[in-house]
Amino acid sequence: MGFHKIIDGIELYIRRAVRVLATGLNRLTKGHLRPNDVTIALLLLHLPIAYLIAVDHLVWAGVLLVVLGLFDTLDGELARLQKRVTDVGGLLDSVSDRVKELLVYSGLVYYFSVTHQPAIVLLVTMVACGASLITPFVKAKGEAIISTYGHELSYDRLSRIFQEGLLPYAFRIALLSVGLIAGREVIPWVTATIAVLGIVMIIERLSSIAKGIR
């Protein structure tokens, strides 16, 4: 079984579990819990993660990041269940994901700084953060370009274009979680991996966009 098939299988299992949770929450709240409420709540819960990283509680930060990562699709499942899939909701979800990553990397940069890590570690971490933020920007720019070519696509369908690659958002978060749980000796290597693969992924997506508009 290929690597991508394993990842797809895991994602499918998680999505099914989250769908069950979304159905239960929707019944419990009688439909009053809106998808955007979940999106904002998940974003705010990344503030304590950044704090835990900054004060050297890396394992707890990693565990919390894993837990929140498992529920990352909860807002989307709830939106589909309530038939509230909107462009505004999709935009809010995308922006919140970028802010989540920024919070985690901010905590890491602060942690590396106060623990007197070599300057190269801080530099690589900032490159990893930049690559993580630029990757979805390139994707969004590609979607905008495709749209101008007259393709009538829904936001949900359009958001799936150019999303393939070595290091999608969920995989980046999973790597960061593993690095945090593994400890201070491992996390710099994880950020270096994200930096390198992130740059490769940017190049991949630029190539896909170029092919898509020919």
Summary of the structure (lengths in Angstrom):
residues: 214
radius of gyration: 17.9
end to end distance: 33.7
largest distance: 52.8
contacts: 654
relative contact order: 0.12
helix: 79%
strand: 0%
